[in-house]
Amino acid sequence: MTDRAPQPVDRVLPTDESRDLLALVRDIAQREIAPKAAEEEDAGRFPREVFTLLSESGLLGLPYAAEYGGGDQPYEVYLQVLEELAAARLTVGLGVSVHTLASYALAAYGTKQQQVEHLPAMLGGGLLGAYCLSEPASGSDAASLRTKAVRDGDTWEITGTKAWITHGGIADFYTVMARTGEQGPRGITAFLVPGDAAGVSAAQPERKMGMKGSPTAQVHFDGVRVCDERRLGEEGQGFAIALSSLDAGRLGIAACAVGLAQAALDEAVSYATGRRQFGRPIADFQGLRFMLADMATQIEAGRALYLAAARLRDAGRPFAKQAAMAKLHCTDTAMKVAVDAVQVLGGYGYTADFPAERYLREAKVLQIVEGTNQIQRMVIARHLAGPESR
């Protein structure tokens, strides 16, 4: 069954330019993404041509500087673009979020020369990025990573394996965190590695319960040599760069979660108003009406939460706590709304003829990626009570 186009969401946008931008995104979502989503996810097909179109349309570098090919858009606008894309197909929305995450280290910590040399191609030249932090033995405990980078004159030799890498094997560049010094967070450095560098390879993509169109794979670095000009930031600064990247990245996941939840709600409302039992639409029954009302309320709350965090970021104020809250609430909401959408559709919700079951399978991963929701609770508690509190 072909997915319905995302339903328009009432939004308050800061400028005419941002309103036109959202109109463009909705048009692309309705014409190029949603109609093929169910078929391509079922086939496990990655829509590279959609990312090429998004790049050509200036949508792969929205929060970055225009002088390097970015869109100069505030996070408040960029995240609403992600929501629209994720509502049409999570593989696309999450893919844009990951690409933005992979570009962050260079945009925020790179030298002027590095930015001039690499950012234009990354933001508007059709390239696709991946972010390499997690490893087979270090997920939530990212500071214990084992991938090593050994200096040899003006070059570095990187050896190790990264795990759970979105776009693993198809990315044009990888932002890689590797150990260059002592154990723990102070011994980690960030590097920009070309996807076609000698020694870079990927394992077979993981067999996942959802998001089958988005390849997730281990990426192997077997003595990969990169010049020192591809080191991002100072030696030993990599873990700080990673944490800063993830604060922004969690907002991207929150926005994608709201988009998925909105799509699930739209499907549930459409079904409930069209399905008749006992002589009237099932949407007339109070139990179901209350369920839909709760779903809609939680989605609106999530949207308000991620936008509030985005406005803090845009104002240059601390937003890490709010980003963790947004990621926690929005992804939990996506899971709950997806479960309820299946319930509204009843037996039909359990079949692949309707997208509700796919939304349920996809929602689960959002509670895991870029810091599990248990980690988000730890981050929030640390902000409230301090790192030494019990």
C-alpha positions in Angstrom: 0.0 0.0 0.0 1.3 3.5 -0.9 1.7 5.8 2.1 -0.4 8.9 2.2 1.3 12.2 1.9 2.1 13.9 5.2 -0.7 16.2 6.4 0.3 19.8 6.8 1.1 20.9 10.3 0.3 24.4 11.5 3.7 26.1 12.1 4.9 29.4 13.3 8.0 30.2 11.3 10.2 33.3 11.7 10.5 34.5 8.1 8.9 34.4 4.7 12.1 32.5 3.5 11.5 29.8 6.1 7.9 29.5 5.1 8.9 29.1 1.5 11.5 26.5 2.5 8.9 24.4 4.3 6.6 24.6 1.3 9.4 23.3 -0.9 10.1 20.4 1.6 6.4 19.5 1.7 6.3 19.4 -2.1 9.3 17.1 -2.3 7.9 14.9 0.5 4.6 14.5 -1.3 5.9 14.0 -4.8 9.2 12.2 -4.3 9.4 10.5 -0.9 6.0 9.4 0.5 4.6 7.6 -2.6 7.6 5.2 -2.7 8.3 4.8 1.0 6.4 1.5 1.7 7.7 -0.3 -1.4 11.3 0.8 -1.0 11.4 0.1 2.8 10.0 -3.4 2.1 12.7 -3.9 -0.5 15.4 -2.5 1.7 16.3 0.1 -0.9 18.3 3.2 0.1 17.0 6.3 -1.9 20.3 7.9 -2.8 18.6 9.8 -5.6 16.4 11.6 -3.0 19.5 12.7 -1.1 21.0 14.0 -4.4 17.8 16.0 -4.9 17.9 17.3 -1.4 21.5 18.4 -1.9 20.6 20.1 -5.2 17.7 21.8 -3.4 20.0 23.2 -0.6 18.5 21.0 2.1 21.5 19.0 3.3 23.3 21.9 4.9 20.5 24.1 6.3 22.0 25.0 9.8 25.5 25.8 8.4 27.0 29.0 6.9 26.0 30.1 3.4 29.6 31.0 2.6 30.3 27.2 2.6 27.2 26.1 0.8 24.9 25.9 3.8 21.4 27.4 4.3 22.1 29.8 7.2 18.9 28.6 8.8 18.3 28.5 12.6 17.9 25.1 14.2 14.2 26.1 14.8 13.7 25.9 11.1 16.1 23.1 10.3 14.4 20.7 12.8 10.9 21.4 11.3 12.3 20.4 7.9 13.6 17.1 9.5 10.1 16.5 11.0 8.5 17.0 7.6 10.9 14.6 5.9 10.6 12.0 8.7 6.8 12.1 8.4 7.2 11.1 4.8 9.9 8.5 5.4 12.0 8.0 8.5 15.0 6.7 6.4 15.2 10.1 4.7 14.6 12.3 7.8 17.1 10.4 9.9 19.6 10.2 7.1 19.6 14.0 6.8 20.0 14.3 10.6 23.0 11.9 10.5 24.6 13.8 7.6 24.2 17.0 9.5 25.8 15.3 12.5 28.7 14.1 10.4 29.3 17.6 9.1 29.2 19.3 12.5 32.8 18.6 13.6 34.3 20.3 10.6 31.8 23.2 10.6 32.3 23.9 14.3 35.9 22.9 15.0 37.6 22.9 11.6 40.1 25.5 10.5 39.1 28.1 8.0 41.3 26.2 5.4 39.6 22.9 6.2 36.1 24.4 5.9 36.9 26.1 2.6 38.3 22.9 1.2 35.7 20.4 2.3 32.4 21.9 3.5 31.0 23.1 0.1 31.1 19.5 -1.3 29.7 18.1 2.0 26.8 20.6 2.2 25.8 21.1 -1.3 27.9 18.9 -3.6 26.0 15.7 -3.4 28.2 14.0 -0.8 26.7 11.9 2.0 28.3 11.6 5.5 28.4 9.2 8.4 29.4 9.6 12.0 31.7 7.0 13.6 31.8 7.0 17.4 30.2 3.7 18.6 32.1 0.4 18.5 31.2 -3.3 19.0 32.4 -3.0 22.7 31.6 0.6 23.4 28.2 2.0 22.9 26.8 4.1 25.7 30.4 4.1 27.2 31.8 5.9 24.2 34.9 7.1 26.0 36.2 3.5 26.1 36.6 3.3 22.3 39.5 1.3 21.0 40.0 2.5 17.4 43.5 3.9 17.3 45.2 6.6 15.3 49.0 6.5 15.4 50.9 9.5 14.1 53.7 9.0 11.5 55.1 12.4 10.6 52.4 14.4 8.9 50.0 11.5 8.6 47.9 9.3 10.9 47.3 5.6 10.6 43.8 4.6 11.8 43.0 1.1 12.7 39.8 -0.3 14.3 36.1 -1.1 13.8 33.1 1.2 14.3 29.6 -0.3 14.8 26.0 0.7 14.2 27.1 3.3 11.5 24.2 4.8 9.6 25.2 5.0 5.9 28.1 2.6 6.7 29.5 1.4 3.3 27.8 4.0 1.2 29.0 7.3 2.8 31.4 9.6 0.9 33.0 10.7 4.2 33.2 9.5 7.8 33.8 11.7 10.8 35.8 9.3 13.0 36.7 9.4 16.7 39.9 7.5 17.4 42.3 7.1 20.3 45.5 9.1 20.0 46.6 9.2 23.6 45.7 8.0 27.1 42.7 5.9 28.0 39.4 7.8 28.7 37.9 10.8 27.1 41.1 13.0 27.0 42.8 10.6 24.6 40.4 10.9 21.7 40.8 12.9 18.5 38.4 13.5 15.6 39.3 12.9 11.9 37.6 13.4 8.5 38.2 10.2 6.5 37.2 9.9 2.8 34.8 7.0 2.2 37.0 5.7 -0.6 40.3 5.9 1.3 42.5 2.7 1.1 41.7 0.4 4.0 38.1 1.6 4.6 35.6 -1.2 4.2 32.2 -2.1 5.5 30.6 -5.3 6.7 27.2 -6.6 5.5 24.4 -4.2 6.7 22.7 -5.3 9.9 19.4 -7.1 9.5 17.0 -4.8 11.4 13.4 -4.9 12.4 12.8 -1.5 10.9 14.4 1.2 8.7 15.4 -1.5 6.3 16.1 1.1 3.6 18.7 2.8 5.7 22.0 0.7 5.8 23.5 0.3 9.2 26.8 -1.5 9.2 30.2 -2.0 10.9 32.9 0.1 9.2 36.5 -1.3 9.3 39.6 0.9 9.2 42.6 -1.2 8.4 45.7 1.0 8.5 43.9 3.9 6.9 46.3 6.8 6.3 45.0 10.3 6.5 47.1 13.5 6.5 47.2 15.7 9.5 45.2 18.3 7.6 42.2 16.0 8.1 42.5 16.1 11.9 39.5 18.1 13.3 40.2 20.2 16.3 43.2 19.7 18.7 44.6 16.3 19.6 42.6 15.0 22.6 39.6 17.2 21.8 37.7 14.5 20.0 35.4 13.4 22.9 34.4 17.0 23.6 33.6 17.4 19.9 31.6 14.2 20.0 29.5 15.3 23.0 28.8 18.7 21.4 27.8 17.0 18.2 25.4 14.7 20.0 23.7 17.5 21.9 22.6 18.9 18.5 22.1 15.5 17.0 19.6 14.5 19.8 17.4 17.4 18.7 17.5 15.9 15.2 16.3 12.6 16.5 13.6 14.3 18.5 12.3 16.1 15.4 12.3 12.9 13.4 10.4 11.1 16.2 7.7 13.8 16.2 7.5 13.5 12.4 7.0 9.7 12.6 4.4 10.1 15.4 2.5 12.7 13.4 2.4 10.3 10.4 1.1 7.5 12.7 -1.6 9.8 14.1 -2.6 10.9 10.7 -3.0 7.3 9.6 -5.1 6.5 12.8 -7.4 9.5 12.3 -7.9 8.7 8.6 -8.8 5.1 9.4 -11.0 6.0 12.4 -13.1 8.5 10.5 -13.6 6.1 7.5 -14.1 2.8 9.3 -17.7 2.2 10.3 -18.9 -0.2 12.9 -22.4 -0.4 14.6 -23.7 2.0 12.0 -21.2 4.9 12.6 -17.5 5.8 12.2 -15.4 4.3 15.0 -14.1 7.8 15.6 -17.5 8.5 17.2 -16.8 6.1 20.1 -15.5 7.9 23.2 -12.8 5.4 24.1 -11.2 5.8 20.7 -11.7 9.6 20.6 -9.8 9.9 23.9 -7.0 7.8 22.6 -6.6 10.0 19.5 -6.7 13.1 21.7 -4.0 11.8 24.0 -1.8 10.9 20.9 -2.2 14.4 19.5 -1.5 16.1 22.8 1.7 14.2 23.4 2.9 15.0 19.8 2.2 18.7 20.3 4.1 18.6 23.6 7.1 17.0 22.0 7.1 19.5 19.2 7.0 22.4 21.6 9.9 20.7 23.6 12.3 20.3 20.7 11.5 23.8 19.4 12.2 25.3 22.8 15.5 23.6 23.0 16.3 24.7 19.4 15.6 28.3 20.3 18.0 28.1 23.2 20.7 26.7 20.8 20.0 29.5 18.3 20.3 32.1 21.0 23.8 30.7 22.0 22.5 29.5 25.4 23.1 26.1 27.0 20.7 23.5 25.7 22.2 20.1 26.5 19.6 19.3 29.3 16.7 20.4 27.1 18.1 18.4 24.1 18.2 15.3 26.3 14.6 16.0 27.5 13.4 16.4 23.9 15.1 13.3 22.7 13.6 11.3 25.7 10.1 12.6 25.5 9.7 12.7 21.7 11.0 9.2 21.1 9.0 7.7 23.9 6.0 9.5 22.4 6.7 8.1 19.0 6.7 4.6 20.4 3.5 5.1 22.3 1.7 6.7 19.4 2.8 4.0 17.0 1.5 1.3 19.4 -1.8 3.1 19.7 -2.1 3.7 15.9 -1.8 -0.1 15.4 -4.5 -0.6 18.0 -6.8 1.9 16.3 -6.5 0.0 13.0 -7.1 -3.3 14.8 -6.3 -6.3 12.6 -5.4 -4.1 9.7 -2.8 -2.3 11.8 -1.0 -5.6 12.2 -0.7 -6.1 8.4 1.9 -4.7 6.0 -1.0 -3.4 3.9 -1.1 -0.3 6.1 1.9 1.7 7.2 1.0 1.6 11.0 3.0 -1.6 11.5 6.1 -0.1 9.8 5.8 3.0 12.0 5.8 0.8 15.1 8.9 -1.1 13.9 10.7 2.1 13.1 9.8 4.0 16.3 11.7 1.6 18.5 15.1 2.5 17.1 14.6 6.1 18.0 14.7 5.2 21.7 18.1 3.7 21.1 20.2 5.8 18.7 22.4 8.7 19.7 22.2 7.8 23.3 19.5 5.4 24.7 16.7 6.9 26.7 18.3 5.5 29.8 21.3 7.6 29.0 19.1 10.7 28.4 17.7 10.3 31.9 21.2 10.2 33.3 22.1 13.3 31.4 19.0 15.1 32.7 19.6 14.0 36.3 23.2 15.1 36.1 22.1 18.6 35.2 19.5 18.6 38.0 21.6 17.2 40.8 25.2 17.3 39.7 27.5 14.5 38.5 28.4 13.3 42.0 24.8 12.9 43.2 23.5 9.4 43.9 
